[in-house]
Amino acid sequence: MAEADTPAEPPPQSEEHHGVLYEAAIEAEFETGEREDTVEAAKLHILLRLGRMTLGFVVLIAGLIAIPLPGPGWVIVAVGLGILAQDFVWAERTLNIVRKRLPQDSDGKIATKTWVIMGITTAVGVGASTWWAFLR
């Protein structure tokens, strides 16, 4: 078999390449984070930020799925965007748009009656779905 017929192996990732990315991430965290004093604090803050972003996207997707279903879909979307707004400007702008869709009083707070109705609707929807899927 000729050399041209053998599949080309991808070039190995050098430790130098990973070291440059690692240093760049730490440097960026020092510049944009909460002014961490040590490299360990910067690493921890990077992990916390990644975890917060992951949680925000999961909650946002759950809210988008819940919009056509019974329950507080827009409220869940707002919570997800609120989590993401800590790290993304687009999420903050979108959150302001979503807030206009939420039923609220003149002072901007969601009425207790609305929370109760959304909670009952969610409980009934989850109960009916559970019964339909497992108990019927």
Buried (B, 14 or more C-beta within 10 A) or exposed (E): EEEEEEEEEEEEEEEEEEEEEEEEEBEEBBEEBEEBEEEEBBBEBBEEBEEBBEEBBEBBEBBBEBEEEBBBBBBBBBBBBBBBBEEBEEBBEBBEEBBEEBEEEEEEEBEEEBEEEBEEBBEEBEEEEEEEEEEE
